[in-house]
Amino acid sequence: MKRSPLRQNTANARQTTERRVDNRQLRLLRLGVMGNGDDQRRLLVVWHSRTGASEAMAREAARGAGDQILVDCCAASEASVERMLSATGFLFVCPENLGGLSGAMKEMFDRSYYPLLGVREGYPYGSIIAAGSDGSGAQRQLDRIVSGWRLKRVVDPLIVNFDAQTPLEILAYKNVPEETLEDCQNIGQTLAAGIAMGVF
Ligand SMILES: Cc1cc2nc3c(=O)[nH]c(=O)nc-3n(C[C@H](O)[C@H](O)[C@H](O)COP(=O)(O)O)c2cc1C
């Protein structure tokens, strides 16, 4: 029996949607993040650091996250698309450079932006920015990028100013004050607890 044009259009639309879903599943399967039976909740702490501050803060946050969930802490250069796709929550830690995210952190987002688009909507995130005197530009840029992924901020942003103004101060290795490390631990703990309990 011949279908009416309306029913034919509906059937075509359904087929197109199904094909789109299939393509996405296929892509995720190829990336190894579906169908492997791994439904473990995982916090990914991604950092970039030139003079030590962000790395120290990221490691402290990862320590604070404890062992309630899997915690993966890696440099932005090591944050492959597969690794990003295996995360169920994110903490981004990097310096502000030239008014925005540091280059290596931005490169991580450039690399993973489209593979993650539409597949991590509503997932929780937090951020820690190391800065010489400002940090707000990097903060804004980060929030704008992840709003494209529809990530949900679940901890207040932390910007840590190291009062580095001269080239010598800026290029010097940074020691992170104890109370700041505690703040970082708390951020890690809050993120991990929320992810573990499924409240975000
Ligand atoms: C090339 C370069 C550009 C920077 N630009 C900024 C900036 O725009 N705003 C700011 O507050 N700090 C700026 N800083 C200072 C760093 O953000 C600061 O030293 C930070 O603590 C470095 O973090 P890290 O130790 O994790 O590398 C800049 C540093 C460098 C090396």
The ligand as a MOL file (V3000), in Angstrom:
LIG
                    3D

  0  0  0     0  0            999 V3000
M  V30 BEGIN CTAB
M  V30 COUNTS 31 33 0 0 0
M  V30 BEGIN ATOM
M  V30 1 C 53.3260 34.4130 29.1790 0
M  V30 2 C 52.6380 34.6940 30.4630 0
M  V30 3 C 51.5030 35.4640 30.4510 0
M  V30 4 C 50.8310 35.7680 31.6530 0
M  V30 5 N 49.6840 36.4940 31.5870 0
M  V30 6 C 49.0010 36.7510 32.7380 0
M  V30 7 C 47.7610 37.4520 32.6890 0
M  V30 8 O 47.2410 37.7960 31.6430 0
M  V30 9 N 47.1360 37.7110 33.8660 0
M  V30 10 C 47.6470 37.3120 35.0760 0
M  V30 11 O 47.0300 37.5820 36.1140 0
M  V30 12 N 48.8160 36.6140 35.1360 0
M  V30 13 C 49.5010 36.3260 33.9950 0
M  V30 14 N 50.6620 35.5960 34.0410 0
M  V30 15 C 51.1430 35.1020 35.3420 0
M  V30 16 C 50.7450 33.6470 35.6080 0
M  V30 17 O 49.3690 33.4720 35.4540 0
M  V30 18 C 51.1260 33.2680 37.0560 0
M  V30 19 O 52.5260 33.3930 37.1930 0
M  V30 20 C 50.6460 31.8810 37.4430 0
M  V30 21 O 50.8180 31.7250 38.8020 0
M  V30 22 C 51.4110 30.8040 36.7380 0
M  V30 23 O 50.8540 29.5560 37.0570 0
M  V30 24 P 51.7330 28.2440 36.9990 0
M  V30 25 O 52.7570 28.3510 38.1070 0
M  V30 26 O 50.7960 27.1280 37.2090 0
M  V30 27 O 52.4000 28.1910 35.6520 0
M  V30 28 C 51.3520 35.2800 32.8750 0
M  V30 29 C 52.4950 34.4790 32.8670 0
M  V30 30 C 53.1390 34.1900 31.6880 0
M  V30 31 C 54.3620 33.3100 31.7140 0
M  V30 END ATOM
M  V30 BEGIN BOND
M  V30 1 1 1 2
M  V30 2 1 2 3
M  V30 3 2 2 30
M  V30 4 2 3 4
M  V30 5 1 4 5
M  V30 6 1 4 28
M  V30 7 2 5 6
M  V30 8 1 6 7
M  V30 9 1 6 13
M  V30 10 2 7 8
M  V30 11 1 7 9
M  V30 12 1 9 10
M  V30 13 2 10 11
M  V30 14 1 10 12
M  V30 15 2 12 13
M  V30 16 1 13 14
M  V30 17 1 14 15
M  V30 18 1 14 28
M  V30 19 1 15 16
M  V30 20 1 16 17
M  V30 21 1 16 18
M  V30 22 1 18 19
M  V30 23 1 18 20
M  V30 24 1 20 21
M  V30 25 1 20 22
M  V30 26 1 22 23
M  V30 27 1 23 24
M  V30 28 2 24 25
M  V30 29 1 24 26
M  V30 30 1 24 27
M  V30 31 2 28 29
M  V30 32 1 29 30
M  V30 33 1 30 31
M  V30 END BOND
M  V30 END CTAB
M  END
